[in-house]
Amino acid sequence: MADALVYVYAVGDAALGDAVPSGLTGVGEAPVRVIVDGRLGAVVSTVDPLHFSEEALQRNLEDLSWLAATARAHHAVVDAVWKNRPVAPLRLATVYLDDENVRAVLRGKSAAFVAALHRIRDAREWGVKAFAHPQPDAGPEQTAHDPALGPGAAYLLRKRTARDRAARVQQDVQDAAAELHRTLTTAAKANHLYPPQDPQLSGHREHMVLNAAYLVEETAATTFTDVVRAWRSPHIDVELTGPWVPYSFATLEES
């Protein structure tokens, strides 16, 4: 086993050294440094194989407390560097054997990293979630009823009417979410749709019908956020978060 491994947080241009705050530490309180190759640089820390070898990672990634602490440290480093210079974040727990392996990745993936950095320059990520608005129960008194129908037929009619009403409401909700997404897409450089979150994760009892990230130029941020905050619909409630480092658009996998 190697004596030490190299944990990579993000990739930026070769001048990254000036963007790393003095004394910045990352995962495991390890000092943050920069490895440069050509026109690119990688923000890294030297870490202990005891915690970051392949075998150790398989074990640790199932430990929620370890995972949460590592994610916080990872994001804190990216955020600190981003304040001074755009960087393309790498996936959590990206580890290489040594500095030369990191340089090889910078050389081999140079075009992809440069494209990612170009895409996110002068832009930030905003998150938008939409939730189905609670609908009032129409109640049995609003259900069509023909006095000539027998009890069984009337019951079936009420059931069908309620089912049709629910289907209309569901379609109205989906249409409202789609209209919101189309509108925001025109105000953004790029967008990424994610699966709806479970209520336990979202913190909302209502069903999530839109979970999207939008890459927005900093000069267009006010226009974008004004659109979201002014959006009104009888069918959905909208939640805006951000601005964030554009993780959804800056990773190598996105390139």
Secondary structure, DSSP 4 states (H G I P E B T S, - for coil): --S-EEEEEEEEEGGGGGGSPTT-B-GGGPBEEEEEETTEEEEEEEE-HHHHSHHHHHHHTT-HHHHHHHHHHHHHHHHHHHTTS--EEEEEEEEESSHHHHHHHHHHTHHHHHHHHHHHTTEEEEEEEEEEPPPPP--GGGS---TTS-HHHHHHHHHHHHHHHHHHHHHHHHHHHHHHHHHHHHTSSEEEE-PPPPHHHH--SSPEEEEEEEEEEGGGHHHHHHHHHH---SSEEEEEEEEE--HHHHSGGG-
